Amino acid sequence: MAIGFALLSISPLYEKEVYERLRGTPEITEVHPLFGEYDILLKIETNDIDSIGGVVINKIRSIKGVMDTKTLIGTKSLSGET
């Protein structure tokens, strides 16, 4: 299992619409609205790291109103799990 996080900048006219579309995406397990530099924080869970990129490119960036994304890949190396 691979876990990623994405920070999204959303056009002010599309915030609610983007939020609702993201909630309906199976690989997106958490959607958090934010105040600050970014508008939404997502948690993405897939089978492998490459699939996280596919979700971001094909399912997130393609939504009307998403202006910018920043993707972070999670790691278990600090927790001692293998």
C-alpha positions, -999 to +999 in steps of 0.1 A: +000+000+000+013+034-009+001+066+007+004+101-006-009+135+003-018+163-021-022+200-014-045+217-039-051+253-049-086+258-061-102+286-080-126+305-056-156+298-078-151+260-077-142+252-041-174+233-032-177+216-065-141+203-064-145+192-028-176+171-037-159+155-067-128+146-047-150+129-020-164+106-046-129+093-058-122+058-044-085+063-039-089+095-020-096+085+016-096+119+033-105+154+021-098+184+043-106+220+034-079+244+045-073+281+051-040+294+040-017+289+010-036+258-001-073+252-002-076+214+002-055+186+017-060+150+004-049+116+016-045+092-013-041+054-009-031+031-038-013-002-044+019+015-054+037+049-057+032+051-095-006+048-090-006+079-068+008+099-097-019+085-119-046+096-095-032+131-092-028+136-130-059+118-142-084+122-115-075+154-096-058+178-121-085+171-146-112+186-123-124+220-134-113+246-108-081+228-097-053+253-104-023+237-088-012+206-069+017+196-047+021+159-041+039+143-012+046+106-009+044+090+026+069+066+040+070+040+068+108+042+073+106+062+105+080+040+121+101+008+119+074-011+099+085-030+068 
